[in-house]
Amino acid sequence: MSLFHADSYSPDDMVLHPRHQAMQPVLVQLIQQLRDCATVEAGADFQRALLTRLLEVEKERWECKRAVTRMRNGKQPHPQAPELQSGRDPADIATWRFEHDVCERLARQLRSVGDALAWRVFGFHRPFILALCRNQSPGPMYGKEGLAAELEHLERACKEDGAFALLHDLTNCLRIGDMTVWDGVHPPRTEEIKTNPKNSKSAQLRRINQARAAVLDGGPLPGGNASELLYDLDLPLRTHLDVLRDALERAATDGIYATPVPGSRALFVVDQYACAQQGMSSKQFNERLQHAADSALQRAGIAAGREDYNISATSLDSTARDPLRVPWANYPLHPAACARLIGDYTVATVETSGPVLTRLLQAAGLDARWARPPGHADLQQGEVIMEIHQQERLRSVTLPGGLTMTPGWTLQMRRSELDRYLMELLQPGSWAAGIKHVLAARQAGRPWPHYRNEHEIWV
């Protein structure tokens, strides 16, 4: 019944680890606390609670890393090494590597709840996330130089200025600047907190200013490509997240549930708790999953050519890895369901067929072509998977030799846009309308589209 992939330990050992299991009620409590926040002080209290948990986990991670280093040098783990809860051999270096990986995953899970706070305080206005995520992932907070100054700044903003300040290192999705402050009057202000006022990180300040200009003034997004711009679709977002909610409820009872989703998609949900309660053997698990998946793929019309052309997105071990994904804690689900998805005790996978998806768009009046070659290779960052062409029908140019040239536009779809269609379960009509909107604008470069009503979708 293995759902994970690891080389140095049994994959199921991760979800069975006592520390990992103990994090589930913590996540539920934090998600509920976040959703109950209605004041500046409540938001500050939530950050303090999240910070305490995160620093505890990162300290243990650091100590496990230290134990691994000592054992590589022929020494025993140091006296301050965390107490093992897995029952593994403390004299085996693989034990400490495993413990380190558990702590790394728990830190990501906590940061995913911090991501949910970020989306919420930005009013679920995706442009702020798209602009501020464009840096490398932040390192651990534990032992970070300057953390005390950031915390002092946060407390002062709350207690003295009555403003709300969000600490970026509590998140994975906010990677530019140290903190964003809301004063209730002006647009949110992202700041770089310097321990020494004489030190100036000009490159970081430029990225902060560039991110602000991208959101407020339509300037290019931070980075080296000036053609990357935010694009307001001026359309409402519509989703099939009700299908996800129903599938999670069914899987929580049956263990495995699969269903077609409108828009040439199939959704598979596996609930580890329910599977364990039913006492499924590995053989029974695999047979039931295969049967449920085959049925859903057939009903979705994407069973043929699955090996060569189907493509999927999954929640499995994805928490706080991709800053572009909406965090699970913001999905309109019960906090316990969100926690299970975050901790991989529930796994959701959405699959589609490239050629079938292009035919769906063609039926909507779009000249779509699947660009990805057949095969099993994983999707790569920036990989073009589909091209959608539009010609200027009312305008043509006559060339020598009796030839006619008709200008046109080609929109290239990459992994992040398909991932959004799959994991956020966008309604196909809403998705196709957004593509048409971008094509009609004829915006050169790389547009990053966003809908207008996401505050109505997420929680």
Secondary structure, 3 states (H helix, E strand, C coil): CCCCCCCCCCCHHHHHCHHHHHHHHHHHHHHHHHHHCCCHHHHHHHHHHHHHHHHHHHHHHHHHHHHHHHHHCCCCCCCCCCCCCCCCCCCCHHHHHHHHHHHHHHHHHHHHHHHHHHHHHCCCCHHHHHHHCCCCCCCCCCCCCCHHHHHHHHHHHHHCCCCEEEEHHHCCCCCCCCEEEECCCCCCEEECCCCCCCCCCHHHHHHHHHHHHHHHHCCCCCCCCCCEEEEECCCCCCECHHHHHHHHHHHHHHCEEEEEECCCEEEEEEEHHHHHHCCCCHHHHHHHHHHHHHHHHHHHCCCCCHHHHEEEEECCCCCCCCCCCCCHHHCCCCHHHHHHHHCCCEEEEEEEEHHHHHHHHHHCCCEEEECCCCCCCCCCCCCEEEEEEEECCCCCEEEHHHEEECCEEEEEEEHHHHHHHHHCCECHHHHHHHHHHHHHHCCCCEEEEECCCHHHCCC
